[in-house]
Amino acid sequence: MDLVVSAGSAVPEGYVVRAVRADEWRAVRELRLSALLDPVAHLAFLETYEDAEARPDAFWKERTAGAAEGVRERRQFVVESGDGGWVGTVTVLVEEAGMRDFFGGIVERRQGHLVGVFLRDGHRGKGVGEAMFAAALEWAREAGVERVRLFVNEGNGRAAAFYRRVGFVGSGVTVEGDEGRELEYVLQ
């Protein structure tokens, strides 16, 4: 299923939102490296460009296969532009109640956790991000999660404004990160 559209969140003309396929690890790697060059990457991602670039091909193959079409525990979505180039991505992780999250906390309920959100300059403000999130949220609902969450650094106002625009609200949960406080946003 290549085209993923949620009610009220149509994919803008010239774009396709879809799950990655296991053999697309090179494109996953390139998009991640591009994301890590974004001016706010130090606030948004838990790794550096240098660390990601140094990872072997086997890492990227495993990472892509582990979030590809058909995987039940996580799903990475990408946005393709009309020329076939990838311009955005988001990954949904399914967190089971009782497991530890990557901040060390205990997950209280089965939930989706959005990570790795990125949209290239020139494609923002056109409804592309909203369509990408609609696909991710639709998949999360189909996976049976009770809610979806994400974290945003308190200094990343651009991302926080987008998350609020698509319906996320602050939960009041904060975590201290390397670059300041991370604020949890949720969507029931």
C-alpha positions in Angstrom: 0.0 0.0 0.0 1.9 3.1 -1.2 -0.6 5.9 -0.7 -1.7 6.4 2.9 -4.3 9.1 3.5 -6.2 9.7 6.7 -9.6 11.4 6.8 -9.2 15.1 6.6 -5.5 15.0 5.9 -5.1 14.6 2.1 -1.7 14.2 0.7 -0.8 17.3 -1.3 -0.6 16.9 -5.1 2.8 15.7 -6.2 3.6 13.8 -3.0 3.2 10.2 -1.8 3.3 9.1 1.9 4.2 5.5 2.4 6.0 3.0 4.6 9.7 2.3 3.9 10.6 -1.1 2.3 13.4 -3.2 3.7 15.6 -2.8 0.7 15.6 1.0 0.9 18.3 1.3 3.5 20.5 3.6 1.4 17.7 6.2 1.0 16.9 5.9 4.8 20.6 6.6 5.5 20.7 9.6 3.2 17.6 11.1 4.6 18.8 10.6 8.2 22.1 12.2 7.4 20.3 15.2 5.8 18.1 15.5 8.9 21.2 15.6 11.1 22.5 18.6 9.2 19.3 20.6 9.9 20.1 23.7 12.1 18.0 22.4 15.0 19.3 18.7 14.7 21.1 19.1 18.0 17.8 19.7 19.7 15.7 17.2 17.8 17.8 14.0 17.4 19.7 11.8 19.9 22.8 11.4 17.6 25.2 13.5 15.7 25.9 13.5 11.9 29.4 12.2 12.6 28.1 9.2 14.6 25.4 8.3 12.0 27.8 8.7 9.1 30.3 6.3 10.7 27.7 3.5 11.1 28.3 0.5 8.8 25.9 -0.6 6.1 24.7 -3.5 8.2 23.4 -1.0 10.8 21.3 0.8 8.1 20.1 -2.4 6.6 18.9 -3.7 10.1 17.4 -0.3 11.0 15.4 -0.1 7.8 14.2 -3.7 7.9 13.2 -3.3 11.5 10.8 -0.4 10.6 9.7 -1.5 7.1 6.3 -2.4 5.7 4.9 -5.4 7.5 6.8 -4.9 10.8 4.4 -4.7 13.8 6.5 -3.1 16.5 7.5 0.0 14.5 6.9 1.7 11.2 8.9 4.3 9.3 7.0 6.5 6.9 8.5 8.6 4.2 7.3 11.3 1.9 8.3 11.1 -1.7 8.1 14.2 -4.0 7.0 14.0 -7.6 10.6 13.2 -8.7 10.8 10.3 -6.4 13.1 12.0 -3.9 12.5 11.6 -0.2 11.6 14.8 1.5 10.3 13.7 4.9 10.1 11.0 7.5 8.6 10.0 10.8 8.8 6.7 12.7 6.2 5.2 15.1 7.5 3.0 17.8 5.0 0.8 19.7 5.8 0.9 23.4 4.2 -1.8 25.5 3.1 -1.2 29.1 5.8 -2.0 31.6 8.8 -1.6 29.2 11.5 1.1 29.7 11.5 4.0 27.2 14.8 5.5 26.0 14.7 8.1 28.8 14.6 5.3 31.4 11.0 5.8 32.4 8.5 3.0 32.7 5.8 3.0 30.0 2.3 3.0 31.7 0.1 2.0 28.8 0.4 0.6 25.3 1.2 3.7 23.2 2.9 4.9 20.0 6.0 7.1 20.2 6.8 9.3 17.2 10.5 9.8 16.6 12.9 10.9 13.9 10.6 13.6 12.5 12.1 15.5 9.6 10.8 17.5 6.6 13.3 19.1 4.2 13.2 22.9 3.7 11.1 23.8 0.7 8.4 21.2 1.6 7.3 22.7 4.9 4.1 24.8 5.1 2.4 22.9 2.3 0.4 20.3 4.2 3.1 17.6 3.7 4.0 17.3 7.3 0.3 17.0 8.3 -0.2 14.2 5.7 2.9 12.4 7.0 1.6 12.6 10.6 -1.9 11.5 9.5 -0.3 8.3 8.0 1.7 7.6 11.1 -1.3 8.2 13.4 -3.6 6.0 11.3 -1.0 3.2 11.5 -0.7 3.7 15.3 -4.5 3.5 15.7 -4.6 0.3 13.6 -1.8 -1.1 15.8 -4.2 -0.6 18.8 -2.3 1.9 20.9 -4.1 3.9 23.6 -2.4 7.2 22.8 0.5 8.6 20.8 3.3 10.7 22.3 6.5 12.5 21.3 9.1 14.6 22.9 10.2 18.0 21.8 13.1 20.1 23.2 11.9 23.3 24.9 14.2 25.3 22.5 12.6 23.8 19.4 9.7 26.2 18.9 9.3 25.4 15.2 8.6 21.7 16.0 6.4 22.4 19.0 4.2 24.8 17.0 3.7 22.1 14.3 2.9 19.4 16.9 0.3 21.6 18.5 -1.2 22.4 15.1 -1.7 18.7 14.4 -3.5 18.2 17.7 -0.8 17.2 20.2 -0.9 18.9 23.7 1.7 19.1 26.4 1.2 16.4 29.1 3.3 18.2 31.7 5.9 15.4 31.7 9.5 16.7 31.2 12.8 14.9 31.0 16.2 16.5 31.3 18.2 16.0 28.1 21.7 16.9 27.0 20.4 20.0 25.3 17.9 21.1 28.0 14.4 19.9 28.9 12.4 17.6 26.7 8.7 18.1 26.8 6.2 15.3 26.3 3.3 16.0 23.9 0.4 13.5 23.6 -2.5 12.8 21.4 -5.2 10.6 23.0 
